[in-house]
Amino acid sequence: MEISYSNAFINRTQHPWHLLCLLGLLGCLLASLEAQAQSITLQAALGNMLPLQDFGSVQVNRTSSQQSFLVSGANLTGAVTLNTAEGFEIRTGGNSFSTNAIVLSPTGGNLGSTAIDVRFAPVPSGTRPDGSGTYADNLLALTPSGTGTVSQSVALAGTGQATPTSAYVYVDPASLAFGTVSQTRTPVACSGIINYCPPAVTACTFH
């Protein structure tokens, strides 16, 4: 029996250049897709840490001091949305703190470094009738939904203390810093608020 092979088959097996070309093109395509993938970057803001520190114990209907972090993005196909967790408020710039989502729009697909402020503000809710208890959840930063969606998270934690049922005194701020004062100068007056609940609110000046 005589067996013959076509020249085309022999050429392809001896010179697989077409396979090398296909592999090269595929590698270039994958590299291009990777380079254009959306990304979100979180960094610690000046004077802050990331992960953020536990906000500690805060009385219900009061607020903690703020902590901050920076968010930026690259190759974005749309806005970056930040959703806070229950019991925590967020803001950017000089805006008011709120539980509403923050939407940051990129320019040319890139989002410049933007500071996000966070504070703990426990309040009564359907799941927490008196607002007290341990709060532990994540703040989420998300790119638009769809293919290539990415997200980053910031852990948030704090403890809500139930409001006293009897009369109490609340001082804000809890401490006043006068700095260093020489013997020949008079300290600058600092003001504060003493709240008595119930029933009155009294303003006073500390010297």
N, C-alpha and C positions, 0 to 999 in steps of 0.2 A: 504494500500500500504506500502511496506517495502522499506526503503531507506538504502543503505549501502555505506560506505566510505572506500576507500583503505587505508591501513596502511601507504603507502608512503605519501599520501596527509596529513594525520593526523600528521605524524612525521614532515613534512615540516612546517606546520602551528604552531606547538607547539615548534619547535626547529629551528628557522631561522638562524642557525649558518652560513649557506652557504652565506646568504645575508650579514652578518657582515664581512665575509672574503672578499667578493667582494668589499664592500665599503672600507675596509682597504687597499686592494691592489690598488684601484683607488686613494685613498688619497696619498699613497706612490708614485704612478706614477706621479701625479700632482705636488707633492713636488719636485720630481727629475727633472721634466721638468722646473719648476720655478727656481731651483737652477742653472740650466745649461743655462738659457736664456742669450743671448748676452746683453751687457750693455756698454754704453759710458758715461764717466763722464767728465764734464767740471768744471774747477776751476780757480780762479783768480791767475795770476802769481805774484811773489813778486813785490811789488811796483805798482801794477795795481788793477783795480776794475773789477768785473763782475756782471752785464752787463758792457760792455765797455762804456766809455764816448763818447759823441758826438765829432767827430774829428774837428768840427768847420769849419770855412771858409778857403778854400785853393784855390789859383789861379790855373786855368786850366793849365795843363802841369807842375805843381809843385807837391810836395808831403808833407804830414804832418809828424809830429813825429809819431813814432810807439807806439802801445799798444800791450800787450801780454796776453795770457791766456794759461792754461794747459789742455791737453786732455789725457785721459787714457781709457782703456777698459778691459773687462773681459769676458771670455767664448766666445771669438770671433771665428767665422768660417772662417774668411778671413781678408783682410786688411781693415783699416778704411780710407775712402776718404773724404777729406775736400775740398769743393767747395766754392770759394769766391763769393762776389756779385759784380755787375757792379760798377766800380770806386774805387775798393779796391784791394790792392795787399797783398799777404801773403808769408811767408817763414818760414822755420824751421832751427835752427842752424845758421851757417855762410853762408847759401846759399843766392843768390840774390832774391830780391822781384820779384814776378811775379803774373800774373792773372791765371796761370795754377793751376790745382788741385794738392793737396799734398796727396800722398798715404803713409800711415804708416802701416808697416807689423808687426803683433803681433808675440810673441814667446811663443809657447805652449798655444796659445789661449788668452794670456794676452798682453796688450800694456802698457808699462811703461809710467809714466807721461812725456809728451813731450810738450815743449814750442812752441807755434805758435805766430809769430809776424804779426801784421796787420798794414797797413798804408793806408791813403786816398790819392788817386792819380787820380783826375778827368782829363779826356781827351775827346776830341771830339769823337763822335760816331754816328752811324746811327740814334739812338733815341735822341741824344743830339748833334746837329750840332756844337755848340760852347763849349760843355762840361760843361756848367754852369747849375745851378739849385740845387734842394735838392735831395740828395741821401739817401735812407732809405730802407734797405733790410737785409736779413739774410745770414750769412755764415753757411753752413750746414756741419755737420760731420755725415757720413753714414756708416753703416755696409753693407756687401754684400747683394744684392737683393735676395729675396726669403722668405721662411717661417721664422718668427722670426726677420725680419729686424727691426733695431731700428735706430733712428737719434736724434741728438741734434742740436740746433741752437744758434748762437750768433748774436744779433742785431747789425747792423752797420749803422752809420748815419754821414753825413757831407754835407757841402754846397760848390759847385764849383763856384768860381768867374770868370767871363769871363775875358780873357786877354785884357788889355787896347789896344785901337786902336792907341793911340798916344805914344810918347816916355815916358818911365817910368824907374825908378830906383828900383832894387830889391836887398836887402841886405840879405845875408845868412852867418852866423846866424843873427837873428834880435837883439840879445843881447849877450854880452860876460861877463862871470863871472870870475873875477880875484881872488876871495877869499879874505882872510884876510892877509894883508901884514904889517909887522912891520916897524918902521921908519928906521931901519938899513938895510933893504933889498929892492931890486929892484923887481918890479912885473915881472912875466914871460910874455913874449910877446905872444899875441894871434893873430892868422891869420884869415882873412875872405875874402869873395869875394863880390865885388860890381859889379852888372851886369847893364849895360846901354843898353837898347833896344829901337830902334836900335842906332848905329850899332856895338859898341865895347864892349868887356869884359875886365875889368881892375882888376888886382890883387893888393891888398894893404895889408900892415901890420899895425895892431893897437898896440900902446904902452900905 
